[in-house]
Amino acid sequence: MNERSRGASFEEVALPLFDALYNYARWMTGDLTEAEDLVQETYLKGLKGFGSFTPGTNFRAWMYRILRNTFLTSRTGLRAVPPISIDEDAELLEQMTDEETPEWHLLQRRSGEALRQAIEGLSLPFREVLLLCDVEEMSYKEIAETLSIPVGTVTSRLMRARQKVRNALRGLK
């Protein structure tokens, strides 16, 4: 039994997804303000369409599909996605401990930057599958539902995306 057939409100089922949808939107747009706008539009569309949500289907995948489709039809989604900076992460500063040396932080930052660049270098079909699987921790089935592609395509794209990231990281050494 899913959320809709239990009579749950849109807010009850949609609000727990907010942080994950915002994180995905940030990766897709590369801009904090545009990500906020994208999530806001996603929730508006989800609320308007909640009455037509099909009972028995995956609500999480439904919301991610709305976000993705909204992004793809937006001004941002139609042009090249600009790079984002992870240097502005204030939470990283809060997580630092006294035992960590400046050298350790430099190596961590370089590794993180290289990984970010490798992921950003992927074309959108590979990047979105990788992010949904490894960052958002969706199952292959959920990713397939979200992107409206077969599970086999998810598997193939994920394998190729991971290989492309590995190759990009090896090329930096």
N, CA, C and O of each residue as an XYZ file, in Angstrom:
692
protein
N       0.850     -1.183      0.000
C       0.000      0.000      0.000
C       0.890      1.238      0.000
O       1.827      1.333      0.793
N       0.604      2.170     -0.872
C       1.457      3.352     -0.958
C       0.844      4.526     -0.217
O      -0.213      4.411      0.403
N       1.533      5.661     -0.296
C       1.135      6.859      0.423
C      -0.251      7.347      0.030
O      -1.051      7.724      0.887
N      -0.531      7.337     -1.267
C      -1.794      7.880     -1.770
C      -2.971      7.025     -1.325
O      -4.014      7.561     -0.951
N      -2.819      5.698     -1.360
C      -3.942      4.829     -1.010
C      -4.180      4.832      0.500
O      -5.264      4.455      0.946
N      -3.192      5.249      1.296
C      -3.385      5.351      2.740
C      -4.025      6.679      3.101
O      -4.377      6.904      4.259
N      -4.178      7.550      2.132
C      -4.792      8.846      2.390
C      -3.825      9.877      2.942
O      -4.254     10.875      3.520
N      -2.544      9.657      2.778
C      -1.547     10.615      3.270
C      -1.627     11.894      2.452
O      -1.924     11.874      1.258
N      -1.357     13.001      3.120
C      -1.362     14.276      2.415
C      -0.068     14.427      1.627
O       0.918     13.732      1.874
N      -0.098     15.352      0.673
C       1.097     15.628     -0.124
C       2.248     16.039      0.782
O       3.374     15.574      0.603
N       1.977     16.900      1.747
C       3.020     17.380      2.644
C       3.668     16.237      3.411
O       4.886     16.222      3.586
N       2.871     15.283      3.868
C       3.399     14.158      4.653
C       4.379     13.307      3.858
O       5.358     12.811      4.415
N       4.134     13.136      2.588
C       4.999     12.273      1.784
C       6.068     13.042      1.022
O       7.107     12.478      0.678
N       5.826     14.328      0.752
C       6.772     15.092     -0.056
C       7.838     15.813      0.764
O       8.987     15.899      0.330
N       7.490     16.323      1.916
C       8.454     17.098      2.694
C       9.684     16.293      3.119
O      10.777     16.859      3.131
N       9.575     15.017      3.465
C      10.794     14.262      3.801
C      11.789     14.141      2.640
O      12.954     13.811      2.864
N      11.353     14.398      1.424
C      12.226     14.307      0.258
C      12.947     15.615     -0.051
O      13.786     15.661     -0.950
N      12.631     16.667      0.679
C      13.128     18.001      0.329
C      14.645     18.072      0.222
O      15.168     18.516     -0.801
N      15.363     17.643      1.259
C      16.825     17.764      1.244
C      17.448     16.985      0.090
O      18.364     17.477     -0.568
N      16.958     15.778     -0.157
C      17.507     14.967     -1.247
C      17.206     15.596     -2.607
O      18.071     15.606     -3.483
N      16.005     16.114     -2.792
C      15.659     16.766     -4.052
C      16.497     18.024     -4.259
O      16.942     18.302     -5.372
N      16.711     18.780     -3.190
C      17.521     19.992     -3.302
C      18.965     19.646     -3.660
O      19.573     20.309     -4.501
N      19.513     18.614     -3.026
C      20.877     18.180     -3.325
C      21.006     17.783     -4.793
O      21.961     18.168     -5.467
N      20.049     17.021     -5.273
C      20.064     16.597     -6.685
C      19.933     17.817     -7.607
O      20.610     17.908     -8.631
N      19.064     18.735     -7.233
C      18.876     19.948     -8.043
C      20.151     20.774     -8.095
O      20.468     21.351     -9.135
N      20.887     20.841     -6.994
C      22.161     21.576     -6.992
C      23.144     20.954     -7.969
O      23.846     21.668     -8.685
N      23.199     19.632     -8.003
C      24.093     18.957     -8.949
C      23.651     19.202    -10.383
O      24.481     19.367    -11.277
N      22.353     19.223    -10.594
C      21.838     19.389    -11.955
C      22.059     20.820    -12.449
O      22.474     21.023    -13.590
N      21.787     21.802    -11.607
C      21.838     23.190    -12.060
C      23.209     23.825    -11.911
O      23.595     24.668    -12.721
N      23.947     23.428    -10.886
C      25.224     24.053    -10.626
C      25.103     25.427     -9.993
O      26.084     26.168     -9.937
N      23.924     25.778     -9.520
C      23.696     27.102     -8.954
C      22.694     26.994     -7.811
O      21.629     26.396     -7.969
N      23.030     27.568     -6.667
C      22.170     27.467     -5.484
C      20.791     28.077     -5.709
O      19.777     27.477     -5.352
N      20.753     29.256     -6.294
C      19.479     29.945     -6.503
C      18.615     29.186     -7.507
O      17.415     29.009     -7.295
N      19.222     28.744     -8.589
C      18.456     27.988     -9.581
C      17.981     26.658     -9.007
O      16.896     26.188     -9.349
N      18.787     26.048     -8.138
C      18.367     24.797     -7.497
C      17.152     25.044     -6.604
O      16.212     24.248     -6.593
N      17.174     26.142     -5.862
C      16.023     26.492     -5.023
C      14.776     26.690     -5.875
O      13.705     26.183     -5.542
N      14.914     27.424     -6.970
C      13.782     27.652     -7.869
C      13.275     26.335     -8.450
O      12.067     26.118     -8.550
N      14.195     25.467     -8.829
C      13.827     24.182     -9.414
C      13.061     23.317     -8.422
O      12.058     22.700     -8.781
N      13.523     23.268     -7.185
C      12.828     22.475     -6.159
C      11.465     23.086     -5.863
O      10.482     22.365     -5.696
N      11.405     24.405     -5.797
C      10.122     25.063     -5.553
C       9.130     24.734     -6.672
O       7.971     24.416     -6.402
N       9.577     24.808     -7.908
C       8.705     24.484     -9.031
C       8.310     23.011     -9.017
O       7.183     22.662     -9.368
N       9.239     22.150     -8.612
C       8.946     20.718     -8.519
C       7.839     20.463     -7.502
O       6.908     19.703     -7.769
N       7.941     21.094     -6.343
C       6.912     20.914     -5.315
C       5.567     21.491     -5.765
O       4.518     20.916     -5.477
N       5.597     22.608     -6.461
C       4.361     23.189     -6.967
C       3.685     22.239     -7.956
O       2.482     21.995     -7.875
N       4.479     21.707     -8.891
C       3.929     20.763     -9.869
C       3.465     19.480     -9.195
O       2.430     18.920     -9.556
N       4.238     19.015     -8.210
C       3.852     17.805     -7.490
C       2.550     17.982     -6.739
O       1.695     17.097     -6.742
N       2.402     19.138     -6.089
C       1.170     19.419     -5.352
C      -0.024     19.492     -6.302
O      -1.082     18.925     -6.032
N       0.162     20.200     -7.422
C      -0.927     20.316     -8.404
C      -1.306     18.960     -8.988
O      -2.480     18.696     -9.247
N      -0.309     18.102     -9.195
C      -0.571     16.815     -9.819
C      -0.790     15.662     -8.861
O      -0.955     14.523     -9.297
N      -0.796     15.934     -7.557
C      -0.891     14.867     -6.570
C      -2.168     14.050     -6.724
O      -2.174     12.848     -6.460
N      -3.232     14.688     -7.144
C      -4.489     13.966     -7.352
C      -4.399     12.930     -8.460
O      -5.165     11.967     -8.481
N      -3.468     13.128     -9.375
C      -3.320     12.161    -10.471
C      -2.183     11.170    -10.227
O      -1.898     10.335    -11.086
N      -1.522     11.256     -9.051
C      -0.471     10.297     -8.722
C      -1.082      8.899     -8.708
O      -2.127      8.677     -8.096
N      -0.434      7.972     -9.377
C      -0.959      6.621     -9.522
C      -0.668      5.778     -8.285
O       0.493      5.522     -7.967
N      -1.712      5.350     -7.592
C      -1.510      4.478     -6.429
C      -0.750      3.215     -6.838
O      -0.965      2.663     -7.918
N       0.130      2.779     -5.962
C       0.906      1.578     -6.233
C       2.238      1.854     -6.904
O       3.038      0.937     -7.094
N       2.489      3.118     -7.270
C       3.766      3.456     -7.884
C       4.644      4.155     -6.850
O       4.193      4.469     -5.748
N       5.870      4.387     -7.208
C       6.879      4.927     -6.304
C       6.796      6.452     -6.260
O       7.107      7.119     -7.247
N       6.377      7.005     -5.120
C       6.223      8.451     -4.982
C       7.567      9.167     -5.099
O       7.660     10.215     -5.738
N       8.598      8.608     -4.487
C       9.929      9.226     -4.542
C      10.403      9.360     -5.992
O      10.875     10.421     -6.402
N      10.273      8.287     -6.752
C      10.672      8.322     -8.162
C       9.816      9.328     -8.928
O      10.313     10.002     -9.830
N       8.556      9.433     -8.582
C       7.643     10.367     -9.239
C       8.123     11.809     -9.030
O       8.142     12.604     -9.970
N       8.511     12.138     -7.795
C       8.985     13.488     -7.500
C      10.317     13.770     -8.207
O      10.518     14.863     -8.736
N      11.217     12.795     -8.218
C      12.494     12.992     -8.921
C      12.262     13.169    -10.420
O      12.965     13.941    -11.072
N      11.286     12.463    -10.958
C      10.984     12.601    -12.388
C      10.453     13.999    -12.677
O      10.807     14.601    -13.690
N       9.606     14.516    -11.792
C       9.105     15.882    -11.962
C      10.272     16.864    -11.934
O      10.350     17.760    -12.775
N      11.177     16.700    -10.974
C      12.333     17.594    -10.873
C      13.179     17.513    -12.134
O      13.562     18.538    -12.698
N      13.465     16.316    -12.570
C      14.319     16.124    -13.753
C      13.677     16.734    -14.991
O      14.334     17.456    -15.741
N      12.399     16.448    -15.207
C      11.717     16.984    -16.385
C      11.630     18.506    -16.337
O      11.760     19.172    -17.365
N      11.413     19.050    -15.157
C      11.371     20.500    -14.998
C      12.742     21.091    -15.327
O      12.836     22.117    -16.000
N      13.793     20.443    -14.854
C      15.148     20.905    -15.162
C      15.421     20.839    -16.659
O      15.926     21.799    -17.241
N      15.095     19.726    -17.277
C      15.405     19.545    -18.693
C      14.675     20.537    -19.588
O      15.163     20.872    -20.668
N      13.517     21.007    -19.154
C      12.768     21.966    -19.955
C      13.045     23.414    -19.531
O      12.502     24.350    -20.118
N      13.889     23.592    -18.514
C      14.209     24.942    -18.052
C      15.309     25.553    -18.907
O      15.965     24.871    -19.694
N      15.489     26.835    -18.732
C      16.563     27.549    -19.423
C      17.912     26.933    -19.072
O      18.774     26.789    -19.939
N      18.097     26.572    -17.817
C      19.358     25.981    -17.366
C      19.587     24.614    -17.999
O      20.689     24.312    -18.458
N      18.562     23.805    -18.021
C      18.710     22.460    -18.543
C      18.957     22.419    -20.037
O      19.525     21.456    -20.554
N      18.534     23.453    -20.725
C      18.690     23.487    -22.171
C      20.061     23.981    -22.617
O      20.428     23.833    -23.783
N      20.817     24.566    -21.692
C      22.172     25.004    -22.050
C      23.177     24.142    -21.289
O      22.792     23.311    -20.467
N      24.420     24.337    -21.558
C      25.462     23.572    -20.865
C      25.415     23.876    -19.373
O      25.265     25.032    -18.978
N      25.542     22.853    -18.550
C      25.496     23.008    -17.104
C      26.840     23.559    -16.636
O      27.874     22.931    -16.861
N      26.841     24.730    -15.983
C      28.109     25.313    -15.531
C      28.679     24.534    -14.348
O      27.934     23.867    -13.630
N      30.000     24.614    -14.139
C      30.596     23.923    -12.995
C      30.184     24.570    -11.688
O      29.889     25.764    -11.640
N      30.165     23.771    -10.622
C      29.851     24.302     -9.302
C      31.101     24.230     -8.438
O      32.005     23.434     -8.695
N      31.139     25.054     -7.430
C      32.297     25.090     -6.543
C      31.964     24.416     -5.230
O      30.955     24.728     -4.598
N      32.815     23.492     -4.822
C      32.640     22.894     -3.504
C      33.492     23.619     -2.476
O      33.496     23.249     -1.302
N      34.212     24.645     -2.903
C      35.061     25.419     -1.994
C      34.239     26.255     -1.016
O      34.756     26.679      0.017
N      32.991     26.491     -1.325
C      32.155     27.356     -0.506
C      31.374     26.583      0.545
O      30.372     27.083      1.055
N      31.813     25.373      0.880
C      31.098     24.516      1.814
C      31.456     24.879      3.247
O      32.504     24.467      3.744
N      30.604     25.642      3.916
C      30.858     26.069      5.290
C      30.815     24.886      6.258
O      31.506     24.896      7.277
N      30.018     23.879      5.950
C      29.930     22.714      6.822
C      31.272     21.994      6.920
O      31.585     21.415      7.960
N      32.058     22.021      5.862
C      33.364     21.381      5.872
C      34.241     21.991      6.955
O      34.958     21.272      7.651
N      34.190     23.287      7.101
C      34.989     23.948      8.132
C      34.572     23.502      9.526
O      35.418     23.338     10.405
N      33.284     23.308      9.731
C      32.788     22.875     11.035
C      33.224     21.448     11.357
O      33.379     21.103     12.528
N      33.423     20.615     10.336
C      33.771     19.216     10.542
C      35.260     19.003     10.787
O      35.666     17.904     11.165
N      36.069     20.015     10.584
C      37.516     19.868     10.750
C      37.861     19.667     12.227
O      37.241     20.261     13.109
N      38.859     18.822     12.477
C      39.319     18.583     13.840
C      40.765     19.028     13.962
O      41.436     19.269     12.959
N      41.243     19.138     15.197
C      42.612     19.584     15.439
C      43.653     18.590     14.963
O      44.773     18.992     14.646
N      43.324     17.292     14.899
C      44.291     16.289     14.483
C      44.590     16.348     12.991
O      45.613     15.826     12.549
N      43.742     16.958     12.231
C      43.928     17.021     10.788
C      44.890     18.151     10.448
O      44.705     19.290     10.875
N      45.902     17.827      9.688
C      46.924     18.810      9.331
C      46.493     19.602      8.102
O      45.599     19.173      7.373
N      47.107     20.734      7.868
C      46.818     21.493      6.645
C      47.127     20.676      5.385
O      46.428     20.787      4.378
N      48.174     19.863      5.453
C      48.520     19.028      4.307
C      47.414     18.022      4.010
O      47.071     17.776      2.854
N      46.857     17.438      5.093
C      45.773     16.475      4.936
C      44.593     17.148      4.235
O      43.987     16.572      3.332
N      44.275     18.364      4.658
C      43.150     19.081      4.052
C      43.414     19.414      2.588
O      42.504     19.358      1.760
N      44.641     19.754      2.276
C      44.993     20.038      0.887
C      44.788     18.800      0.019
O      44.212     18.883     -1.066
N      45.257     17.661      0.497
C      45.085     16.409     -0.259
C      43.609     16.054     -0.402
O      43.172     15.618     -1.467
N      42.846     16.240      0.668
C      41.412     15.948      0.617
C      40.711     16.867     -0.386
O      39.874     16.423     -1.172
N      41.060     18.137     -0.344
C      40.446     19.110     -1.252
C      40.791     18.774     -2.706
O      39.924     18.832     -3.578
N      42.051     18.426     -2.969
C      42.469     18.078     -4.331
C      41.740     16.832     -4.817
O      41.297     16.773     -5.964
N      41.616     15.834     -3.939
C      40.908     14.604     -4.313
C      39.439     14.896     -4.581
O      38.868     14.416     -5.560
N      38.833     15.689     -3.700
C      37.428     16.044     -3.875
C      37.196     16.857     -5.131
O      36.215     16.652     -5.846
N      38.103     17.777     -5.395
C      38.000     18.611     -6.595
C      38.140     17.756     -7.851
O      37.407     17.943     -8.822
N      39.083     16.818     -7.827
C      39.281     15.938     -8.987
C      38.039     15.083     -9.218
O      37.616     14.901    -10.359
N      37.457     14.563     -8.151
C      36.248     13.748     -8.283
C      35.088     14.593     -8.800
O      34.340     14.161     -9.677
N      34.942     15.801     -8.251
C      33.864     16.689     -8.705
C      34.013     16.989    -10.191
O      33.036     16.951    -10.939
N      35.241     17.287    -10.617
C      35.476     17.589    -12.027
C      35.204     16.369    -12.904
O      34.666     16.497    -14.004
N      35.574     15.196    -12.418
C      35.328     13.972    -13.189
C      33.833     13.734    -13.348
O      33.376     13.349    -14.424
N      33.071     13.960    -12.286
C      31.619     13.771    -12.357
C      30.990     14.829    -13.256
O      30.122     14.514    -14.070
N      31.423     16.085    -13.115
C      30.877     17.147    -13.951
C      31.221     16.947    -15.422
O      30.499     17.415    -16.303
N      32.323     16.251    -15.686
C      32.737     15.992    -17.058
C      31.886     14.955    -17.765
O      31.969     14.801    -18.984
N      31.065     14.240    -16.998
C      30.184     13.246    -17.606
C      29.032     13.930    -18.325
O      28.574     14.993    -17.907
N      28.572     13.326    -19.392
C      27.374     13.857    -20.044
C      26.192     13.610    -19.108
O      26.253     12.728    -18.251
N      25.129     14.376    -19.268
C      23.982     14.325    -18.362
C      23.423     12.911    -18.168
O      23.148     12.553    -17.023
N      23.234     12.084    -19.200
C      22.688     10.744    -18.960
C      23.541      9.901    -18.007
O      23.000      9.132    -17.212
N      24.850     10.035    -18.080
C      25.721      9.280    -17.184
C      25.772      9.922    -15.800
O      25.738      9.223    -14.787
N      25.854     11.252    -15.756
C      25.953     11.960    -14.488
C      24.714     11.734    -13.633
O      24.830     11.482    -12.434
N      23.525     11.822    -14.236
C      22.328     11.699    -13.419
C      22.154     10.289    -12.863
O      21.680     10.139    -11.737
N      22.520      9.256    -13.612
C      22.420      7.885    -13.108
C      23.408      7.687    -11.957
O      23.066      7.091    -10.936
N      24.620      8.183    -12.123
C      25.640      8.060    -11.087
C      25.196      8.770     -9.805
O      25.323      8.214     -8.714
N      24.683      9.980     -9.930
C      24.253     10.742     -8.759
C      23.056     10.106     -8.067
O      23.016     10.030     -6.839
N      22.083      9.650     -8.844
C      20.908      9.031     -8.235
C      21.273      7.749     -7.496
O      20.693      7.444     -6.454
N      22.223      7.004     -8.028
C      22.630      5.750     -7.394
C      23.563      5.989     -6.211
O      23.286      5.544     -5.097
N      24.657      6.683     -6.451
C      25.712      6.779     -5.446
C      25.535      7.911     -4.447
O      26.050      7.828     -3.332
N      24.830      8.953     -4.814
C      24.617     10.057     -3.883
C      23.239      9.954     -3.230
O      23.114     10.053     -2.009
N      22.214      9.755     -4.047
C      20.851      9.693     -3.525
C      20.452      8.293     -3.067
O      19.389      8.105     -2.476
N      21.315      7.312     -3.344
C      21.128      5.930     -2.913
C      19.803      5.318     -3.366
O      19.150      4.593     -2.616
N      19.421      5.621     -4.597
C      18.227      5.013     -5.176
C      18.584      3.622     -5.693
O      19.722      3.364     -6.085
N      17.612      2.747     -5.688
C      17.801      1.427     -6.274
C      17.771      1.565     -7.795
O      17.305      2.573     -8.326
N      18.271      0.549     -8.485
C      18.252      0.589     -9.947
C      16.815      0.734    -10.448
O      16.557      1.441    -11.422
N      15.898      0.069     -9.783
C      14.489      0.143    -10.182
C      13.947      1.560    -10.010
O      13.233      2.058    -10.880
N      14.280      2.212     -8.895
C      13.827      3.584     -8.673
C      14.419      4.528     -9.716
O      13.737      5.425    -10.210
N      15.687      4.319    -10.046
C      16.321      5.161    -11.062
C      15.625      4.960    -12.403
O      15.352      5.923    -13.119
N      15.341      3.712    -12.737
C      14.657      3.414    -13.996
C      13.294      4.110    -14.045
O      12.914      4.671    -15.072
N      12.568      4.070    -12.934
C      11.263      4.738    -12.869
C      11.422      6.252    -12.989
O      10.663      6.908    -13.703
N      12.407      6.797    -12.292
C      12.629      8.242    -12.299
C      12.971      8.752    -13.691
O      12.455      9.780    -14.131
N      13.846      8.027    -14.379
C      14.326      8.480    -15.682
C      13.529      7.910    -16.851
O      13.786      8.251    -18.005
N      12.566      7.046    -16.554
C      11.745      6.400    -17.591
C      12.610      5.643    -18.601
O      12.447      5.778    -19.813
N      13.536      4.842    -18.061
C      14.397      4.006    -18.894
C      14.406      2.602    -18.308
O      14.080      2.429    -17.133
N      14.772      1.588    -19.102
C      14.828      0.228    -18.574
C      15.943      0.065    -17.525
O      16.930      0.800    -17.536
N      15.767     -0.901    -16.630
C      16.758     -1.181    -15.595
C      18.104     -1.540    -16.231
O      19.156     -1.168    -15.712
N      18.068     -2.256    -17.343
C      19.310     -2.611    -18.031
C      20.079     -1.386    -18.506
O      21.310     -1.375    -18.495
N      19.359     -0.366    -18.917
C      20.003      0.877    -19.334
C      20.635      1.579    -18.135
O      21.716      2.159    -18.243
N      19.951      1.520    -16.991
C      20.507      2.094    -15.759
C      21.830      1.406    -15.443
O      22.834      2.067    -15.178
N      21.825      0.076    -15.473
C      23.025     -0.699    -15.172
C      24.154     -0.347    -16.130
O      25.286     -0.113    -15.705
N      23.847     -0.311    -17.412
C      24.857     -0.001    -18.423
C      25.427      1.396    -18.239
O      26.644      1.582    -18.269
N      24.547      2.387    -18.049
C      25.013      3.769    -17.877
C      25.839      3.925    -16.605
O      26.842      4.639    -16.585
N      25.405      3.251    -15.549
C      26.132      3.358    -14.286
C      27.529      2.765    -14.411
O      28.502      3.356    -13.943
N      27.630      1.611    -15.035
C      28.943      0.989    -15.231
C      29.841      1.890    -16.075
O      31.013      2.085    -15.753
N      29.289      2.433    -17.147
C      30.077      3.301    -18.022
C      30.451      4.609    -17.319
O      31.561      5.111    -17.497
N      29.533      5.161    -16.524
C      29.818      6.404    -15.799
C      30.947      6.188    -14.800
O      31.865      7.003    -14.711
N      30.881      5.099    -14.054
C      31.928      4.812    -13.068
C      33.274      4.606    -13.757
O      34.308      5.047    -13.255
N      33.257      3.934    -14.906
C      34.498      3.709    -15.640
C      35.067      5.036    -16.149
O      36.278      5.255    -16.099
N      34.203      5.905    -16.632
C      34.658      7.216    -17.121
C      35.264      8.030    -15.979
O      36.272      8.710    -16.174
N      34.665      7.967    -14.800
C      35.198      8.690    -13.641
C      36.558      8.107    -13.257
O      37.507      8.851    -13.010
N      36.652      6.776    -13.208
C      37.941      6.140    -12.890
C      39.013      6.548    -13.896
O      40.132      6.885    -13.510
N      38.678      6.518    -15.171
C      39.641      6.898    -16.207
C      40.070      8.359    -16.069
O      41.244      8.688    -16.235
N      39.117      9.222    -15.768
C      39.449     10.641    -15.586
C      40.376     10.834    -14.392
O      41.310     11.634    -14.453
N      40.122     10.104    -13.308
C      40.964     10.231    -12.128
C      42.348      9.642    -12.356
O      43.335     10.164    -11.838
N      42.431      8.564    -13.123
C      43.736      7.976    -13.456
C      44.547      8.921    -14.335
O      45.771      8.987    -14.222
N      43.878      9.629    -15.186
C      44.554     10.565    -16.080
C      45.200     11.732    -15.355
O      46.061     12.413    -15.911
N      44.783     11.967    -14.101
C      45.329     13.081    -13.323
C      46.606     12.700    -12.594
O      47.354     13.576    -12.159
N      46.863     11.417    -12.458
C      48.041     10.974    -11.688
C      49.299     11.085    -12.480
O      50.374     10.754    -11.980
